[in-house]
Amino acid sequence: MWFHYIGSQTTAKDAFATTSRIVGPLLATHFFNHQTHHRGQVHAALTYFGHDPGDTDLPLVLLQV
């Protein structure tokens, strides 16, 4: 299990802190990639129905604001 990789002398508090340091960035990365996935789906649907969704790249959108 996951706690075997942390070390046999680790307390529960240390194990939670170590797991949080590992899982936090993974969750942030997952959420970012997942929203990108949905943005692509919306872009594809709009294009399919004949609409021009415009720029969806964040730097280009921010330049238009």
FIGUMAR-910368 format. One line per field, with one value per atom (N, C-alpha, C): residue in one letter; atom name; x, y, z. Coordinates in pm, 1 decimal. Last residue first. Layout:
REM FIGUMAR-910368
residuo <- (a:...)
atomo <- (CA:...)
u <- (X:...)
v <- (Y:...)
w <- (Z:...)
***
This chain:
REM FIGUMAR-910368
residuo <- (v:v:v:q:q:q:l:l:l:l:l:l:v:v:v:l:l:l:p:p:p:l:l:l:d:d:d:t:t:t:d:d:d:g:g:g:p:p:p:d:d:d:h:h:h:g:g:g:f:f:f:y:y:y:t:t:t:l:l:l:a:a:a:a:a:a:h:h:h:v:v:v:q:q:q:g:g:g:r:r:r:h:h:h:h:h:h:t:t:t:q:q:q:h:h:h:n:n:n:f:f:f:f:f:f:h:h:h:t:t:t:a:a:a:l:l:l:l:l:l:p:p:p:g:g:g:v:v:v:i:i:i:r:r:r:s:s:s:t:t:t:t:t:t:a:a:a:f:f:f:a:a:a:d:d:d:k:k:k:a:a:a:t:t:t:t:t:t:q:q:q:s:s:s:g:g:g:i:i:i:y:y:y:h:h:h:f:f:f:w:w:w:m:m:m)
atomo <- (N:CA:C:N:CA:C:N:CA:C:N:CA:C:N:CA:C:N:CA:C:N:CA:C:N:CA:C:N:CA:C:N:CA:C:N:CA:C:N:CA:C:N:CA:C:N:CA:C:N:CA:C:N:CA:C:N:CA:C:N:CA:C:N:CA:C:N:CA:C:N:CA:C:N:CA:C:N:CA:C:N:CA:C:N:CA:C:N:CA:C:N:CA:C:N:CA:C:N:CA:C:N:CA:C:N:CA:C:N:CA:C:N:CA:C:N:CA:C:N:CA:C:N:CA:C:N:CA:C:N:CA:C:N:CA:C:N:CA:C:N:CA:C:N:CA:C:N:CA:C:N:CA:C:N:CA:C:N:CA:C:N:CA:C:N:CA:C:N:CA:C:N:CA:C:N:CA:C:N:CA:C:N:CA:C:N:CA:C:N:CA:C:N:CA:C:N:CA:C:N:CA:C:N:CA:C:N:CA:C:N:CA:C:N:CA:C:N:CA:C:N:CA:C:N:CA:C)
u <- (-885.9:-963.8:-926.8:-715.2:-835.6:-915.9:-520.7:-481.6:-602.5:-659.6:-623.6:-580.4:-674.2:-798.1:-765.9:-406.0:-476.0:-605.2:-352.0:-279.5:-348.4:-550.2:-559.0:-477.9:-706.7:-579.7:-578.8:-928.1:-948.3:-817.8:-1073.9:-951.9:-986.0:-1386.2:-1282.4:-1159.4:-1586.4:-1565.1:-1458.7:-1816.8:-1674.5:-1649.2:-2053.3:-2017.1:-1865.7:-2140.7:-2118.7:-2084.0:-2150.9:-2278.0:-2260.8:-1878.9:-1967.4:-2098.3:-1791.3:-1744.8:-1836.4:-1918.4:-1949.4:-1909.0:-1793.7:-1938.9:-1977.7:-1522.8:-1563.4:-1713.4:-1540.2:-1489.6:-1534.6:-1624.0:-1711.2:-1669.7:-1396.7:-1528.1:-1623.8:-1199.2:-1189.6:-1322.6:-1293.4:-1285.6:-1275.9:-1256.5:-1392.5:-1394.1:-972.7:-1048.3:-1189.2:-922.8:-876.6:-951.2:-1017.1:-1089.7:-1047.4:-824.5:-964.2:-1043.7:-587.3:-600.0:-745.9:-653.6:-619.9:-638.9:-696.1:-805.6:-777.9:-438.2:-554.9:-668.4:-284.8:-255.3:-374.8:-402.4:-404.0:-379.5:-341.8:-481.2:-491.0:-62.6:-125.3:-270.3:-22.1:15.6:-46.1:-143.4:-188.0:-150.9:4.7:-128.1:-175.3:246.0:248.2:115.0:171.6:268.4:271.4:5.2:-52.5:41.5:193.2:91.8:30.3:329.6:400.2:301.9:122.5:192.0:263.1:57.5:-42.6:23.5:299.6:249.9:146.5:313.2:414.1:366.8:90.6:94.6:194.3:168.4:49.9:49.4:527.3:404.1:288.1:756.0:680.6:554.0:913.9:920.3:839.4:889.2:830.0:828.7:784.7:885.2:820.5:644.7:683.4:790.6:569.0:669.8:720.6:365.9:491.6:603.1:144.6:222.1:352.0:23.4:97.1:185.8:83.8:0.0:87.5)
v <- (4138.9:4199.3:4344.6:4027.2:4090.5:4164.4:3906.7:4022.1:4097.0:3689.1:3797.3:3923.0:3529.4:3580.9:3698.7:3464.2:3541.4:3601.8:3313.9:3438.8:3525.8:3097.2:3196.5:3323.1:3013.7:3011.0:3125.9:3043.9:2982.0:2969.4:3266.4:3217.9:3159.0:3141.7:3241.2:3180.3:2970.4:2994.0:3099.0:3007.9:3033.0:3063.9:2749.9:2872.6:2885.4:2507.4:2620.6:2752.2:2286.4:2353.2:2484.5:2226.9:2133.1:2200.8:2435.5:2427.3:2337.5:2364.9:2492.2:2490.4:2115.6:2123.9:2253.2:2188.5:2095.4:2104.8:2354.4:2408.1:2319.5:2168.6:2281.3:2341.9:2000.7:1947.2:2058.3:2177.0:2118.1:2061.8:2217.9:2333.1:2284.2:1961.6:2011.3:2133.7:1955.9:1854.3:1905.4:2159.6:2173.6:2075.6:2046.6:2162.0:2188.1:1844.4:1808.0:1925.9:1981.0:1901.1:1867.6:2096.7:2180.5:2103.7:1866.6:1961.9:2051.0:1747.8:1677.5:1775.3:1941.5:1908.6:1840.9:1925.9:2052.3:2027.8:1659.0:1701.1:1830.8:1674.8:1584.8:1623.5:1855.1:1892.6:1801.9:1682.4:1817.6:1861.2:1443.9:1440.3:1579.2:1517.6:1445.6:1460.2:1647.3:1713.5:1648.6:1453.5:1580.4:1653.4:1258.2:1227.3:1355.3:1398.3:1354.7:1325.9:1434.5:1551.1:1514.2:1166.7:1254.4:1374.6:1083.0:1015.9:1102.8:1243.5:1258.5:1196.2:1136.6:1279.1:1303.8:871.7:899.5:1045.9:843.9:855.2:884.8:607.8:731.4:730.6:387.7:462.1:592.1:288.7:210.8:286.3:494.3:449.7:383.7:535.0:650.0:612.1:298.5:377.3:493.7:209.2:135.0:213.5:360.3:398.4:319.4:241.8:367.1:398.3:-119.2:0.0:124.5)
w <- (-2354.3:-2244.6:-2225.3:-2530.2:-2584.0:-2479.1:-2380.3:-2459.6:-2513.6:-2278.0:-2186.3:-2262.8:-2505.4:-2446.7:-2356.5:-2540.0:-2643.1:-2591.1:-2305.4:-2333.2:-2439.1:-2338.3:-2233.2:-2261.3:-2633.7:-2561.3:-2463.3:-2781.9:-2651.5:-2574.2:-3010.1:-2944.2:-2809.1:-3148.0:-3124.7:-3060.0:-3218.5:-3075.9:-3046.4:-3456.1:-3439.6:-3292.2:-3532.6:-3462.1:-3455.7:-3640.3:-3727.6:-3661.5:-3484.2:-3511.7:-3586.8:-3462.6:-3532.0:-3572.9:-3299.7:-3437.8:-3520.4:-3059.7:-3124.5:-3271.0:-3012.4:-3030.6:-3100.5:-2984.3:-3090.2:-3117.8:-2757.7:-2884.8:-3000.9:-2569.8:-2603.1:-2736.8:-2565.7:-2602.0:-2644.0:-2475.7:-2608.8:-2656.4:-2219.3:-2309.2:-2453.7:-2116.0:-2137.1:-2228.2:-2111.0:-2184.5:-2215.8:-1934.0:-2071.7:-2161.9:-1702.5:-1756.7:-1900.1:-1678.2:-1697.2:-1754.1:-1630.4:-1753.1:-1782.4:-1380.5:-1494.5:-1625.2:-1224.6:-1244.4:-1365.1:-1235.7:-1289.3:-1318.6:-1103.2:-1242.1:-1307.6:-849.9:-923.3:-1072.1:-785.0:-800.9:-878.9:-769.5:-866.6:-890.9:-557.3:-694.0:-800.7:-348.1:-380.1:-521.2:-320.6:-381.5:-424.2:-192.4:-319.6:-392.4:38.5:-49.8:-186.9:150.6:106.3:11.1:217.8:118.2:63.6:419.0:298.4:186.9:605.3:549.3:419.5:664.7:605.4:539.3:777.3:657.6:587.2:1002.4:897.7:767.3:1141.4:1107.9:994.2:1179.6:1097.0:1052.6:1146.4:1222.9:1128.5:1014.5:996.0:1080.8:990.5:1116.6:1112.1:730.6:839.7:971.7:457.6:554.0:673.4:223.2:303.9:406.1:111.1:41.3:124.6:270.6:273.0:204.7:212.1:329.3:342.6:-15.0:-29.6:88.7:0.0:0.0:0.0)
***
